[in-house]
Amino acid sequence: MEKLDLLKKANDYVQTYKSKVNKKYRLKFHLMGECGWINDPNGFVYYNGVYHCFFQYNPFEPFWNATYWGHAISDDMIKWEYMPIALAPDMDYDKDGCFSGSAIEKDGKLYLVYTGHINKNHNNYIQTQCLAFSEDGITFQKYTNNPIIDLNDLPDDSNKKDFRDPKIFKMDDYYYMVIASQDKKGRGQILLYKSQDLIKWNYVNTILKNENIIDEDVWECPDLFSLCDHDILILSYQKKEGEKVLKSESIYFVGKMDYERGNFKIDYYNKLDYGRHFYAPQTTVAPDGRRLMIAWMDNWNVKIPTQHGHNWAGALTLPRQLEYVNNKLITKPIYEIERYKKERISVEKNINNDEIKLDCCNLDTFEVDFSMSFNELKNIDIEFYDKANNKKPFFMMSYNSILKKFEVEIAECEEIQQECIPSIAIDDLLKIKLLVDTSSVEIFLNEGEIVFTYRIYPAEKMDFVKVQIYGQGKISAKIYEIKI
């Protein structure tokens, strides 16, 4: 009865208050909560002919709190249909939150694996791994004998607190699960478990430990998969000072996974996204074999204006396709977005220390594409202006070809204070793709070799984009309306 009461209360609240959110910064082709707060994507999976995406959810207020699992489905990952909330923190083992996890199909049923969180007292908690299942992918029942992996299943050198975010996958005849943890010295580590039936799990090994790899020790949200004969491990990490998050980013490791011994050998690693508003990515496989990734399009250490007076906070990125090309992990927007595009402006111009001004056509959802070739180049400045102030840009990018640096700056707007993003080294810049959706911009450089994700909050609709080029060459610029 308690389970039904908590789920019913949450779903009733959403139905009552979803129409009361301020729509000013609501996104059009990104998944959000109908009201309240969302963070990590969970259970990103293709099941019964549609994509499912669950997400960490507090429907009652635009702030993080004891988490539920929100749920939406889509046939193209652009237009999403909201489903009833899937999980509520209503059992003894998850009473303070159904934390992040993943999904998998088995024998026609959809299974969710998640972390049950219990607060004991200040900064002291218990985390275990739990299971729920569904016959229809909409209504879920928790496994009677949860948790399926508890603190007794941790290796001896692990601490007993941070043990979360199971990512499940199948390979050959076995199911595997990677889970984030810490050792007794507080160093991040990724654990591997193995099962034949999703119920009984055996610890295999600690596949990777933070032994002088990166400075940050809080590891979360792991994901392990193969792409073009390379094994790739994704995780997110934090630098904390007490309870305050100083830094949080996501990283990928390319290497070789030995499933028998449970070891991951690193060849190299790099950031997944260089923007400030990208965290907790999770991948799945599309029916056509593409490896797809979606992430939280906000972060712990940023200001979110919609928390104040808008009654919602948080969104997920546009899903992205991962490719491995020329020893690089490439991140591209999913091709499904193409069917919603309509060309509005096209400019081709020979440049000699010149300026181009592109009208945004009173759009708040659009794509801007730049292709460039130069005989000589010193600097490119790209500036976004809104209709409230066409004298001062609110979002800026620049590329210095001499220093080989690309920089981003977000200007003061509403509650957001001016912040300069550290520059990123780029050998050569030939193409830029910008996907803009009301209060977000996703930047893909050189066909996805480097990606930035930002939330932006223009005072009004965007007015124009100005491109200032110091050099000689050619540029092609196009603006497409994205009409949902």
C-alpha positions as CSV (number, residue, x, y, z in Angstrom):
1,M,0.0,0.0,0.0
2,E,2.8,2.4,0.8
3,K,4.4,1.8,-2.6
4,L,1.1,2.7,-4.4
5,D,0.7,5.7,-2.2
6,L,4.1,7.2,-3.0
7,L,3.9,6.6,-6.7
8,K,0.3,7.8,-6.8
9,K,1.2,10.9,-4.9
10,A,4.1,11.7,-7.2
11,N,2.1,11.1,-10.4
12,D,-0.9,13.1,-9.2
13,Y,1.4,16.0,-8.3
14,V,2.9,16.0,-11.8
15,Q,-0.5,16.0,-13.4
16,T,-1.6,18.9,-11.2
17,Y,1.6,21.1,-11.5
18,K,3.1,20.4,-14.9
19,S,1.0,23.2,-16.5
20,K,2.3,25.7,-13.9
21,V,5.9,25.7,-15.0
22,N,7.3,28.9,-16.5
23,K,7.9,28.0,-20.2
24,K,10.3,30.8,-21.0
25,Y,13.4,28.5,-21.1
26,R,11.7,25.2,-21.8
27,L,13.5,23.1,-24.4
28,K,11.9,21.8,-27.6
29,F,14.0,18.9,-28.7
30,H,15.6,17.8,-25.4
31,L,14.1,15.6,-22.7
32,M,13.2,17.4,-19.4
33,G,11.0,16.6,-16.5
34,E,7.4,17.9,-16.7
35,C,8.1,19.8,-13.5
36,G,10.5,19.6,-10.6
37,W,14.2,18.5,-10.9
38,I,16.0,15.9,-13.0
39,N,19.6,14.8,-13.2
40,D,21.2,11.6,-14.4
41,P,19.7,9.7,-17.3
42,N,19.0,6.1,-16.3
43,G,17.9,3.0,-18.1
44,F,18.5,4.3,-21.6
45,V,17.4,1.4,-23.7
46,Y,15.5,0.3,-26.8
47,Y,12.6,-2.0,-25.8
48,N,9.3,-3.0,-27.5
49,G,9.9,-0.9,-30.5
50,V,10.7,2.4,-28.8
51,Y,13.5,4.1,-26.9
52,H,13.0,4.4,-23.2
53,C,14.8,6.9,-21.1
54,F,14.4,7.0,-17.3
55,F,16.0,9.7,-15.2
56,Q,16.7,10.8,-11.6
57,Y,13.6,12.8,-10.7
58,N,12.2,14.9,-7.9
59,P,8.8,15.9,-9.1
60,F,7.9,18.1,-6.1
61,E,10.4,20.9,-6.4
62,P,13.2,22.1,-8.7
63,F,16.0,20.9,-6.3
64,W,17.7,17.6,-5.7
65,N,16.1,15.5,-3.0
66,A,15.1,11.9,-2.4
67,T,15.0,10.6,-6.0
68,Y,12.3,8.8,-8.0
69,W,12.8,7.4,-11.6
70,G,11.0,9.5,-14.2
71,H,10.2,7.9,-17.5
72,A,9.7,8.9,-21.1
73,I,9.5,7.0,-24.4
74,S,10.2,8.0,-28.0
75,D,10.5,6.5,-31.5
76,D,13.2,8.9,-32.6
77,M,14.7,10.4,-29.4
78,I,13.6,13.9,-30.5
79,K,9.9,13.9,-29.5
80,W,9.4,12.3,-26.1
81,E,6.2,11.1,-24.5
82,Y,6.0,11.1,-20.7
83,M,5.1,7.8,-18.9
84,P,4.1,7.4,-15.3
85,I,6.9,7.6,-12.8
86,A,8.6,4.2,-12.7
87,L,10.2,3.9,-9.3
88,A,9.5,5.6,-5.9
89,P,11.8,5.4,-2.8
90,D,9.2,3.3,-0.9
91,M,11.1,0.3,0.5
92,D,13.4,-0.1,3.5
93,Y,16.4,-0.6,1.2
94,D,15.8,2.5,-1.0
95,K,13.8,4.8,1.3
96,D,16.1,7.8,0.8
97,G,16.4,7.5,-2.9
98,C,16.2,5.3,-6.0
99,F,19.6,6.3,-7.3
100,S,21.1,5.9,-10.8
101,G,21.2,2.6,-12.7
102,S,20.4,1.0,-16.0
103,A,18.0,-1.3,-17.9
104,I,18.1,-4.5,-19.9
105,E,15.7,-6.8,-21.7
106,K,15.5,-10.5,-20.7
107,D,12.9,-12.9,-22.0
108,G,10.6,-10.2,-23.1
109,K,10.6,-8.3,-19.8
110,L,12.3,-5.0,-19.0
111,Y,14.6,-5.1,-16.0
112,L,15.8,-2.0,-14.1
113,V,18.9,-2.2,-11.9
114,Y,19.4,0.7,-9.6
115,T,21.1,1.8,-6.3
116,G,19.0,1.9,-3.2
117,H,20.1,4.7,-0.9
118,I,19.6,4.9,2.9
119,N,20.7,7.8,5.0
120,K,21.9,6.7,8.4
121,N,23.0,10.2,9.7
122,H,25.0,13.2,8.4
123,N,27.4,12.0,5.6
124,N,26.8,8.4,6.6
125,Y,24.8,6.2,4.2
126,I,24.3,2.8,2.8
127,Q,24.1,2.0,-0.9
128,T,23.1,-1.4,-2.4
129,Q,22.0,-2.6,-5.8
130,C,18.4,-3.4,-6.5
131,L,16.2,-4.9,-9.2
132,A,12.8,-4.1,-10.6
133,F,11.0,-5.6,-13.6
134,S,8.1,-5.0,-16.0
135,E,6.0,-7.0,-18.4
136,D,5.0,-3.9,-20.4
137,G,7.8,-1.5,-19.8
138,I,5.5,1.0,-18.0
139,T,4.5,-0.5,-14.6
140,F,7.4,-1.9,-12.5
141,Q,7.5,-4.3,-9.7
142,K,10.5,-4.5,-7.3
143,Y,12.2,-7.8,-6.8
144,T,11.0,-9.4,-3.5
145,N,14.5,-10.3,-2.3
146,N,16.2,-7.0,-2.9
147,P,19.0,-6.0,-2.7
148,I,20.6,-8.3,-5.3
149,I,24.1,-7.0,-4.4
150,D,24.8,-5.7,-0.9
151,L,27.7,-4.5,1.2
152,N,28.8,-8.2,1.8
153,D,29.5,-8.4,-1.9
154,L,32.1,-5.6,-1.9
155,P,35.8,-6.5,-2.1
156,D,37.7,-6.3,1.2
157,D,39.6,-3.1,0.4
158,S,36.4,-1.1,-0.4
159,N,34.8,1.5,1.8
160,K,31.2,0.7,2.8
161,K,29.6,4.0,1.7
162,D,30.0,4.9,-2.0
163,F,28.8,1.9,-4.0
164,R,26.4,3.0,-6.8
165,D,25.3,3.5,-10.4
166,P,25.2,-0.1,-11.8
167,K,25.4,-0.3,-15.6
168,I,24.3,-3.7,-16.9
169,F,25.0,-5.4,-20.2
170,K,25.1,-8.9,-21.7
171,M,28.0,-10.5,-23.5
172,D,27.9,-14.1,-24.7
173,D,26.1,-16.2,-22.1
174,Y,26.6,-13.8,-19.1
175,Y,25.3,-10.6,-17.8
176,Y,27.8,-8.1,-16.5
177,M,27.5,-5.1,-14.3
178,V,30.0,-2.3,-13.6
179,I,29.6,-0.3,-10.4
180,A,31.4,2.7,-9.0
181,S,33.0,2.5,-5.7
182,Q,35.9,3.7,-3.5
183,D,38.7,1.9,-1.8
184,K,39.5,2.4,1.9
185,K,41.9,5.2,1.0
186,G,39.1,7.1,-0.7
187,R,40.3,6.4,-4.3
188,G,37.7,5.9,-7.0
189,Q,37.4,2.4,-8.4
190,I,35.2,0.4,-10.8
191,L,34.0,-3.0,-9.8
192,L,32.9,-5.8,-12.2
193,Y,30.1,-8.4,-11.3
194,K,28.8,-11.3,-13.3
195,S,25.5,-13.3,-13.4
196,Q,23.6,-15.8,-15.5
197,D,20.1,-14.9,-14.3
198,L,20.2,-11.2,-13.1
199,I,19.5,-12.4,-9.5
200,K,22.6,-14.1,-8.3
201,W,25.8,-12.0,-8.9
202,N,29.4,-12.8,-8.3
203,Y,32.2,-10.3,-7.8
204,V,34.8,-10.7,-10.6
205,N,37.4,-8.0,-9.9
206,T,38.2,-4.3,-9.5
207,I,38.8,-3.5,-13.2
208,L,40.2,0.0,-12.7
209,K,41.4,1.9,-9.6
210,N,42.4,5.6,-9.5
211,E,46.1,5.1,-8.9
212,N,47.5,8.4,-10.0
213,I,45.2,8.5,-13.1
214,I,43.3,11.7,-12.4
215,D,43.2,14.0,-9.3
216,E,39.5,13.5,-8.6
217,D,38.6,10.5,-6.4
218,V,34.7,10.5,-6.5
219,W,34.0,8.2,-9.4
220,E,30.4,7.7,-10.6
221,C,28.2,6.4,-13.5
222,P,30.4,3.9,-15.2
223,D,29.7,2.4,-18.6
224,L,31.7,-0.3,-20.4
225,F,31.3,-1.3,-24.0
226,S,33.1,-2.2,-27.2
227,L,33.4,0.0,-30.3
228,C,35.3,-0.9,-33.5
229,D,37.4,-3.6,-31.6
230,H,38.3,-1.2,-28.8
231,D,36.9,-1.4,-25.3
232,I,35.7,1.9,-23.9
233,L,35.1,2.7,-20.2
234,I,33.1,5.9,-19.5
235,L,32.8,7.4,-16.0
236,S,32.1,10.7,-14.3
237,Y,34.2,12.2,-11.5
238,Q,34.0,14.9,-8.9
239,K,36.4,17.0,-6.9
240,K,34.8,17.8,-3.5
241,E,35.6,19.9,-0.5
242,G,33.4,18.5,2.2
243,E,29.9,18.5,0.7
244,K,30.7,21.2,-1.8
245,V,31.4,20.0,-5.4
246,L,34.3,22.0,-6.8
247,K,34.6,20.2,-10.2
248,S,32.6,17.5,-12.0
249,E,33.3,16.2,-15.5
250,S,33.1,13.0,-17.6
251,I,35.9,11.0,-19.1
252,Y,36.4,8.0,-21.4
253,F,39.2,5.4,-21.4
254,V,40.2,3.5,-24.5
255,G,41.9,0.2,-23.9
256,K,41.4,-3.6,-23.6
257,M,39.1,-5.4,-21.2
258,D,40.0,-8.8,-19.9
259,Y,36.6,-10.3,-18.7
260,E,38.1,-13.5,-17.4
261,R,40.6,-11.7,-15.1
262,G,38.5,-8.6,-14.7
263,N,41.2,-6.1,-15.7
264,F,41.0,-3.0,-17.9
265,K,44.3,-2.0,-19.6
266,I,44.3,1.7,-20.5
267,D,45.7,2.9,-23.8
268,Y,44.7,6.5,-23.4
269,Y,41.9,8.7,-22.0
270,N,40.3,12.0,-22.6
271,K,37.3,14.2,-21.7
272,L,33.9,13.3,-23.3
273,D,32.7,16.9,-23.4
274,Y,34.5,20.2,-22.7
275,G,31.5,22.2,-21.7
276,R,30.3,22.8,-18.1
277,H,26.9,21.4,-18.5
278,F,27.5,17.7,-19.2
279,Y,27.6,14.9,-16.6
280,A,26.6,11.2,-16.0
281,P,26.4,10.0,-19.6
282,Q,24.9,6.6,-20.4
283,T,25.0,4.6,-23.6
284,T,22.8,2.1,-25.3
285,V,22.7,0.3,-28.7
286,A,20.2,1.2,-31.4
287,P,18.4,-1.4,-33.5
288,D,20.7,-0.5,-36.4
289,G,23.8,-1.1,-34.2
290,R,24.8,2.5,-33.4
291,R,26.2,3.2,-30.0
292,L,24.2,6.1,-28.6
293,M,24.9,8.3,-25.6
294,I,22.8,10.7,-23.6
295,A,23.8,12.8,-20.5
296,W,22.5,15.2,-17.9
297,M,22.7,18.7,-19.5
298,D,23.5,20.5,-16.3
299,N,25.9,19.9,-13.5
300,W,26.4,20.1,-9.7
301,N,28.6,23.1,-9.6
302,V,26.6,25.5,-11.8
303,K,23.8,28.0,-11.3
304,I,20.4,27.0,-12.7
305,P,18.1,30.1,-13.1
306,T,15.0,28.0,-13.6
307,Q,15.2,26.8,-10.0
308,H,13.9,30.2,-9.0
309,G,10.4,31.0,-10.1
310,H,10.2,28.6,-13.0
311,N,9.4,25.4,-11.1
312,W,11.7,23.1,-13.1
313,A,15.4,22.4,-13.4
314,G,17.5,20.2,-15.5
315,A,17.4,18.5,-18.9
316,L,19.2,15.8,-20.9
317,T,21.4,16.3,-23.9
318,L,20.4,15.4,-27.4
319,P,21.4,11.8,-27.8
320,R,24.7,11.4,-29.6
321,Q,26.2,8.7,-31.8
322,L,29.6,7.5,-30.8
323,E,32.1,6.4,-33.5
324,Y,35.8,5.4,-33.3
325,V,37.7,6.9,-36.3
326,N,41.4,7.3,-36.8
327,N,42.1,6.4,-33.1
328,K,39.7,9.0,-31.9
329,L,36.3,8.7,-30.2
330,I,34.0,10.9,-32.2
331,T,30.7,12.3,-30.9
332,K,28.0,13.4,-33.4
333,P,24.3,14.4,-33.1
334,I,21.9,11.6,-33.9
335,Y,20.8,11.6,-37.5
336,E,17.2,11.7,-36.5
337,I,17.4,15.4,-35.9
338,E,17.9,15.9,-39.7
339,R,14.2,15.3,-40.5
340,Y,13.2,18.3,-38.4
341,K,15.6,20.7,-40.2
342,K,14.7,23.4,-42.7
343,E,17.3,25.6,-44.3
344,R,16.7,29.3,-43.7
345,I,19.9,31.1,-44.6
346,S,22.9,30.1,-46.7
347,V,26.0,32.3,-47.2
348,E,29.2,31.5,-49.0
349,K,31.9,34.2,-49.0
350,N,35.5,34.9,-49.8
351,I,37.0,36.4,-46.6
352,N,39.7,39.1,-46.2
353,N,39.6,40.3,-42.6
354,D,35.8,40.4,-42.9
355,E,32.6,40.1,-40.9
356,I,29.4,38.1,-41.5
357,K,26.1,38.8,-39.8
358,L,23.5,36.0,-39.8
359,D,19.9,36.7,-38.9
360,C,18.5,34.1,-36.5
361,C,15.0,34.6,-38.1
362,N,13.3,35.0,-34.7
363,L,14.0,31.3,-34.0
364,D,14.8,29.7,-30.6
365,T,15.5,26.3,-32.0
366,F,18.1,26.2,-34.8
367,E,21.3,24.8,-36.2
368,V,24.3,26.8,-37.4
369,D,26.9,25.2,-39.6
370,F,30.2,26.7,-40.6
371,S,32.7,25.2,-43.1
372,M,36.0,27.0,-43.6
373,S,39.2,26.9,-45.6
374,F,41.9,29.5,-45.2
375,N,45.1,30.6,-46.9
376,E,45.9,32.6,-43.8
377,L,44.1,32.8,-40.4
378,K,44.7,34.5,-37.2
379,N,41.4,34.5,-35.3
380,I,37.7,33.7,-35.6
381,D,35.2,35.3,-33.2
382,I,31.5,34.0,-33.2
383,E,29.1,36.0,-31.1
384,F,25.4,35.4,-30.2
385,Y,23.1,38.4,-29.6
386,D,19.5,38.4,-28.3
387,K,16.8,40.9,-29.0
388,A,17.1,42.5,-25.5
389,N,20.6,43.8,-26.2
390,N,22.0,43.8,-29.7
391,K,25.0,45.7,-28.6
392,K,26.5,43.1,-26.3
393,P,26.8,39.4,-27.0
394,F,25.5,36.9,-24.3
395,F,27.5,34.0,-25.7
396,M,30.8,34.0,-27.5
397,M,33.3,31.6,-29.0
398,S,36.7,32.3,-30.4
399,Y,39.5,30.4,-32.2
400,N,43.1,31.6,-32.3
401,S,44.9,29.7,-35.0
402,I,48.3,30.8,-33.9
403,L,47.9,29.6,-30.4
404,K,45.6,26.7,-31.6
405,K,43.1,27.6,-28.9
406,F,39.3,27.5,-28.8
407,E,37.6,29.5,-26.0
408,V,34.0,30.0,-24.9
409,E,32.6,32.8,-22.8
410,I,29.1,33.1,-21.3
411,A,28.1,36.7,-20.5
412,E,26.0,38.0,-17.7
413,C,22.3,37.2,-18.2
414,E,19.6,37.1,-15.5
415,E,21.1,35.3,-12.5
416,I,24.1,33.9,-14.5
417,Q,27.3,35.8,-13.9
418,Q,30.0,36.2,-16.5
419,E,32.3,33.2,-16.8
420,C,35.1,32.3,-19.1
421,I,35.6,28.7,-20.0
422,P,39.3,27.5,-20.2
423,S,40.6,27.3,-23.7
424,I,41.0,24.0,-25.5
425,A,43.9,23.1,-27.8
426,I,42.8,22.3,-31.4
427,D,45.3,21.6,-34.2
428,D,43.0,22.9,-37.0
429,L,39.4,24.1,-37.1
430,L,37.6,23.4,-40.3
431,K,33.9,22.8,-39.3
432,I,31.7,24.0,-36.5
433,K,28.1,22.8,-35.8
434,L,26.0,24.5,-33.3
435,L,22.6,23.1,-32.1
436,V,20.6,25.7,-30.2
437,D,17.5,24.9,-28.3
438,T,16.0,27.9,-26.3
439,S,18.3,27.6,-23.3
440,S,21.1,25.3,-24.5
441,V,23.8,25.1,-27.1
442,E,25.8,22.0,-28.1
443,I,28.9,22.7,-30.1
444,F,30.5,20.0,-32.4
445,L,33.9,20.9,-33.8
446,N,35.4,19.1,-36.8
447,E,32.6,16.5,-37.2
448,G,32.6,15.7,-33.4
449,E,36.3,15.5,-32.6
450,I,35.7,17.9,-29.7
451,V,32.3,18.7,-28.2
452,F,31.1,21.4,-25.7
453,T,27.7,21.5,-24.0
454,Y,26.3,24.6,-22.3
455,R,23.0,25.9,-20.9
456,I,22.5,29.5,-21.9
457,Y,19.7,31.9,-20.8
458,P,19.1,34.8,-23.3
459,A,16.8,37.5,-22.0
460,E,14.8,37.2,-25.2
461,K,14.9,35.3,-28.5
462,M,18.2,35.3,-30.3
463,D,18.6,38.1,-32.8
464,F,21.7,37.4,-34.9
465,V,25.0,35.7,-35.0
466,K,28.1,37.7,-35.9
467,V,31.2,36.1,-37.2
468,Q,34.4,38.2,-37.3
469,I,37.3,36.6,-39.2
470,Y,40.9,37.9,-39.2
471,G,42.5,36.2,-42.1
472,Q,42.0,35.2,-45.8
473,G,40.0,32.3,-47.1
474,K,36.5,31.0,-47.7
475,I,33.6,30.4,-45.4
476,S,30.2,28.7,-45.8
477,A,27.6,29.4,-43.2
478,K,24.1,28.0,-43.0
479,I,21.2,28.4,-40.5
480,Y,18.6,25.7,-40.3
481,E,15.3,26.0,-38.4
482,I,14.7,23.0,-36.2
483,K,10.9,22.7,-36.1
484,I,9.4,20.2,-33.6
